[in-house]
Amino acid sequence: MGEFIRMPKLGMTMTEGRITRWLVREGQTIEKGDYLFEVETDKTTLEVDSLYAGLVRKLYFEDMTMVPVNVPVAFIGAPDEEIPAQEPIPSELEAEESANTSTQQKTIQQTSAQPKNQPTNQITPTTQSTQTNFDFDLIVIGAGPGGYVAAIRASQLGAKVAVIEKDACGGTCLNRGCIPTKAYYEKAKEWTKIQGAKQAGFSFDHATFDWGKIVSWKASVVGRLVKGVGYLLEKNGVTLIRGTATLQAQNEVSVGEQTLRARYIILATGGRPVMRIPADRPLSSTDEVLNLDHLPKRMVIIGGGVVGCEMANIFRTFGVEVTIVELMPRILPMIDEELSAELAKRLKADGVKILTNTSVERVAIASEGYSVLIASGTPLECDLVLEAIGRKNDPSSYEQFGVKLTARGFVAVDAAYRTNVDSVYAIGDCNGISQLAHSASHQGIQVAEQLFGMASEQQEQPTPVCIFSALEIASVGKTLTEARKEGISAREYKIPYLSNGKALTMNAKEGFVKVVVDEEYGEILGVHIIGEEASTLIHEAVMAMRGELTAYEAGHTIHAHPSLSELLMEAFLGGSSGAINV
């Protein structure tokens, strides 16, 4: 089936572009990525490349013609394929409305735009719908960090978009994850500083905290951001529909008694906590723990992953007796082993009990709460059990229509996030690729730009992971062990926070920065940080890796003094030509 080439929308304010000259001719065979024509906008002149390979059958416009965005300018098809008639050019008013994201009403009749890269997974879409009476160009199911970002980006590119959300905007991250935990984390840091203020010459008589007010403050932060997401959707002309969505047909979604049709659908339905430990009464997930109206005396956390370690730090800081039970040989088994050991050391120093290589057989009812029965050892008595062993996909809104799932229960997608149902995409936690809010947002932007005129080759990007516990952890790229398993000749260099003047002024003596470098080319393979402001520092490493800087180049970049960023500079130097201040 042939494909239209359309005038792309190359900026938020662009409504039309001038074809200054064609770079191909009718009858010419082209490949994906070949340049087709030069386009002049009000801001710049660019060469437009092709998303498709095939034979150029028709050029609809001459050189120096002004063409509105999203209007077909060429047709690529098979030699014997019928050439479609040129679509009517919208009026000046229609073109303006197409670009106005806050008053968008015009439906774009756009054929499916495939990404330039080929899928890596074997997803075979069903036959594409031939419907034309769509209510929206795009419907997004879920207003979390993937869904609302995808909706806004699509609207910015001229699409008519709706988002369906059954709960509060912002998804798990904003309401039950990233934001509330970080709100508590910041208050825990403040309380820690108050308790240690005597070392710096300060004294507080009978310092106390009010847990109820801390919970209320957390709720106010979450509430403000939830309203902010709603405002952003409204500002960008996205229709927000409240209710539970169900995929009814290839291009149809039901919400209550209402049925809506869309050219494309994005599943951004997130996930839910895994709850599988046998228990005589329900255990708590983060959904409940983040809204406790009072602190427990004793708490057992089943799972020593990111959630378990973050919750352990928060509750221990506010005086709760905390025990982590982890099945694996160490907490945070997915990160660099040395970072894991450093955090375990700090948590234990703070009074957190950590049991590794330990399985939970069952949780029984005890006289004062719970009795956690472990495979070996004395039962753990407590009045609160947090089960933090991961998250899973909830396919209830689309599995009845035949959306394919992986063996792990997530939505199966290809490299362009397409499901096996043509015109249906899946982003964020529901596809299981990376259960991170920033990954979901990035995926949402990629899909929106593929579908509505800014498709570009997808490149694998370094994705940072940040953990906010007794010490901040941030990591991107490979560990030394991972690099060597892949057959890469690599080395690592580590520099302690103790060597940094700014760190000492902050009393941030614990932690280190570690870089992993390819020995042959000096490529930065990974950066792993534990210590103060790790979540901020890691982004210098991300930018260096994406920009393909060598460790030598990154290390010889001037850094301000005194700053924690000098730790990265010294680490990069140490991994290349040699550190100076160690």
Buried (B, 14 or more C-beta within 10 A) or exposed (E): EBBBBBBBBBBEEBBBBBBBEBBBEEEBEBEBEBBBBBBBBEEEEBEBBBBBBBBBBBBBBEEEEEBBBBBBBBBBBEEEBEEBEEEEBBEEEBBBBBBBBEEBEBBBBBBBBBBBBEBEEEBEBEEBBEBEEBBBBBBBBBBBBBBBBBBBBBBBBBBBBBBBBBBBBBBBBBBBBBBBBBBBBBBBBEBBEBEEEEEEEEEEEEEEBEBEEBBEBBBEBBEEBBEEBBEBBEEBBBBBBEEBBBBBEBBBBBBEEEEBBBBBBBBBBBBBBBEEBEBEEEBBBBEBBBEEEEBBEBBBBBBBBBBBBBBBBBBBBBEBBBBBBBBBEBBBBEBBBBBBBBBBBBBEEBEBBBBBEBBBEEBBEBEEBBBBBBEEEEBBBBBBBBBBBBBBBBBEBBBEBEBBBEEEBBBBBBBBBBBBBBBBBBBBBBBBBBBBBBBBBBBBBBBBBBBBBBBEEBEEEBBBBBBBBBBBBBBBBBBBEBBBEEEBEBBBBBBBBBBBEBBEEBEBEBBBBBBBBBEEEBBBBBBBBBBBBBBBBBEBBBEBBEEEBBBBBBBBEEBEEEBBBBBBBBBBBBBBEEBEBB
